[in-house]
Amino acid sequence: MHGIEKYANLHEVIPNLMPVLVEAIQSEFLEIKKINRECEKFIASCGRFPELQNAEYVIFSQHIKKNEHKNEIFVFIDKEGATIRHLTGHEMELYGLLDSCSNLHLSDEYLESQKHCNDDDCRH
């Protein structure tokens, strides 16, 4: 992996996550968020896609332009990191469905590197 890892405990919290997804999350190419399993939107989505009942997190690109969201692909994973289902932005929207991953801790190296960043273009 190149650069600085964003999360110090990603491997411990989500041990079975595919290496390519780990690297994409750690390098901030992709974002991971916890699913708010109690929101009505998620409950309704489980009616359409029953396997989502086992999903804990969703992985997506934070860099997709709003007008391109319909073409985006979301990766829903369980609490261990196994892929539950892929859905497109055409099939569902993530707005109002996500919470932060309070169980993932930013690494000291990442926090230190962010002190030197003045804008959103600072990537490692």
Residue pairs with C-beta under 8 A, 6 or more apart in sequence:
1 22
1 23
1 26
1 27
2 27
2 124
3 27
3 124
4 107
4 109
4 110
4 113
4 124
5 26
5 107
5 109
5 110
6 25
6 26
6 27
6 28
6 106
6 107
6 110
7 13
7 25
7 26
7 104
7 105
7 106
7 107
7 110
8 105
8 106
8 107
8 108
9 103
9 104
9 105
10 17
10 22
10 25
10 26
10 104
11 17
11 22
13 103
13 104
14 57
14 77
14 79
14 80
14 81
15 80
15 81
16 80
16 81
16 82
17 25
17 77
17 81
18 81
18 83
21 30
21 59
21 75
21 77
21 81
23 29
24 30
24 59
25 31
25 32
25 59
27 123
27 124
28 62
28 123
28 124
29 61
29 63
30 59
30 60
30 61
30 62
31 59
31 60
31 61
31 62
32 57
32 58
32 59
32 101
32 104
33 57
33 58
33 60
33 94
33 98
33 99
33 100
33 101
34 56
34 57
34 98
34 99
34 100
34 101
34 102
34 103
35 42
35 55
35 56
35 57
35 58
35 76
35 97
35 98
35 99
36 42
36 96
36 97
36 98
36 99
37 56
39 96
39 97
41 96
41 97
42 52
42 97
45 52
45 92
45 97
46 52
46 53
48 92
49 85
49 87
49 91
49 92
51 84
51 85
52 76
52 84
52 85
54 78
54 84
55 76
55 77
55 78
55 84
55 85
56 77
56 78
56 79
57 76
57 77
57 79
57 101
58 74
58 75
58 76
58 77
58 94
58 97
58 98
59 74
59 75
59 77
60 72
60 73
60 74
60 75
60 94
61 72
64 71
64 72
64 89
68 89
69 89
69 93
70 88
70 89
70 90
71 88
71 89
71 90
72 88
72 89
73 86
73 87
73 88
73 89
74 86
74 87
74 88
74 89
74 92
74 94
75 83
75 86
76 83
76 84
76 85
76 86
76 87
77 83
77 84
78 84
110 124
113 122
113 124
114 122
116 122
